[in-house]
């Protein structure tokens, strides 16, 4: 079985109400919405970090546009 960790957070009333409305409109519970949101945020943060690192290396090789990079990898 997977390990779990419980996290308790405080939300501003407006955000809490919006989360509640959103979860209900999706037929989901708030916990699932928050877990998915955190997962997406962490993935996007890792992706952005990788993109920045690769961008610096690409510039050193003279690749300055997305098209330059696409040509190199395809």
Buried (B, 14 or more C-beta within 10 A) or exposed (E): EEEEEEEEEEEEEEEEEEBEEEBEEEEEEBEEBBEEEEEEEEEEEEEEEEEEEEBEEBEEEEBEEEEEBEEEEE
